[in-house]
């Protein structure tokens, strides 16, 4: 038995997954920035870590 959703339904699901992933990555970035900002570096953070 072959089952396939119409392209519009698949697009909706993919957009939902993309939104969840983007939200998760933003959360992870905020968590990492908190840690990175607490580092006591002997150089400018952008020189060591690149653009944040």
N, C-alpha and C positions, 0 to 999 in steps of 0.2 A: 504494500500500500504506500503510495507516494503522497506526501503532504507538503504543501508549500503555502506560505502566507503571501498575500499580494505585496508588491514592492512598497506601497505606501505604509503598510503595517510594519514591514521590516525597517523602513526608514525611521519610523517612530520609535521602535525599540532601540535602534542604534543611536538615535539622538538622546534617548534616556540614559543609555550606558555612557555616552560621551559626557553628559552633564554630571553624572555620578563620579566619573573618573576625574573630571576637572575639579570638582568640589573636594575630592579626596586629596588630589595633588596640592591644591591650595592649602589645605589643612596641614599636610606634611611639610610644606615649605615654611609655614608659620612656625611649626614646631622646631624645625631645624634652624631657622633664623634666631629663635630665642637662645638656642645653645650657642650658635656661632657668635652672636653679639656679646655673649658673656666671656668669650676667650680673651685672654690678655696677650695680644700679639705685639711683637717688637716692630712690626711693620703695619702699614695701612691694610685693613682687611681686603680692600679691593685689589691690592698688589698681590696678596697671598691667595685669595679665594676667587678672584675674578669678580665680574659684576654680579651683585646679588639682587 
